[in-house]
Amino acid sequence: MPSEATKERGGANALGWALTIGLNVVAPIITYNQLTDHGYGEFTALVISAVWPAVDLGIHLAWQRRVDEFAAVSLLFLVLTVAVTLAGPADAHFLLVKDSVITGLFGVICLASLAASRPLMFYFGRKFATDGSAGSLERWEGLWALPGFRRVQRHLTIGWGVAYLLEAGLRVGLSYVLDTDAMQALNTVLSLGVTALLITWTIAYAKRARARGAAAGAEREAAARVEAARVEAAQAETATV
């Protein structure tokens, strides 16, 4: 049976997930759709929608005294969307590829983060693989000392970066081949589909990596026990001489 502490951590983790997804994904989408449905312009709707990730950042700063990377990235991309909306012409092709520009930029940021001390997926993993408590955050930070863990985080970051760059390029190309109605539907399918595939791949890849790490650890422990037994036997043999 899970302990009370485990249940509390699980509840805190679930609350953190719900708050993050609600304020960074659900609330901005609902706000944007409601405002545009009621006659507000796209720019105004985007600016007001950006309030929700800002609220999440404020809550995180007040609660844990540090910036929440997921909320920061969400706010960044809403700001980029506003900038792209203002900068580009109002033709049909530009409106169709606007989202592709944003996801392509996310791919670029993922790959660029490989040059930093820690890649972007390390911070996203810290957000979603921990319950936000000091102990779990410390354990996650400590994993960076393991070469296998560092390799996994870099591979995940490369996978997300390349996938979003390819998705953005595909959508831009198709927008000049397909008609507007077909491309609007495909934009949504590609965006959600690629994200769902990446999440599935990330979970599966991380699970396999943990299994390989556990197996390697068991092998090292077994080898250490064999070596200890050999040394003990040698010492015993020496003692009887």
C-alpha positions, 0 to 999 in steps of 0.5 A: 500500500502506498504511504501517506507521504507518497499519496501526498506527493502524488496529489501535489504532482497531480495538482501541479500538472493540472495548474500548469496545463490549465493556465498555459494551455486550456485557459489561453485557448478558451480565452482566445476563442471566446474573445474572437467569437465575441468580435475582438481582434486576433491581436487583442485576444492573443495579448489577453490570452498571454495573461494566463501563463504570466499568472502561472509564472507569478504563482510559481515565483510566490510558491517556490521562489523560482521561475517555472520554465514551462510557463516561461516558454508558453509566455514566450511563444504567445509573445512570438505569436503576437509579434508574427501576427503584427509583422506579417501580411494578412493574406491566407497563406501567411495566416496558415503558416503562422503556427508553423513559424512558432513551432519551427522556432520552438524546434530551433530553441530546443536544438540551440539549448544543446549548447547550454549547460543543460538542454531544454528537455531537462527543465521540462522533465524537471517540471513534469517528472517531479512533484515540485517539492525540494526533495524531488527537485534535488533528486532530479538535479542530482541525476545530471551527474549520471552520463546516461541521464545526460545522454537521454536528456540531450537525445530527447531535446534533439528529437523534439527539436528536429520533429518540430522543424520537420513539422513546420517545414511540412506545413509551410510546404503543404499550405502552398499545395492544398486549398485553405479549408483542407490546410486549416483542418490539416494544421490542427491534425498535424499540430496535435498529432506530432505533439501526441507522438512526441509525448508517447515517444518521450515516455517510452524512451525514458522508460527504456532508458530507466530499464537499461540503467537499472539492468546496468546497475544490477550488473555492476552490483553483481560484478562487485559481489563476485569481485568481493567474494574473490577477494575474500576467498583469496584472503582466506587462502592466504590466511591458511598458508 
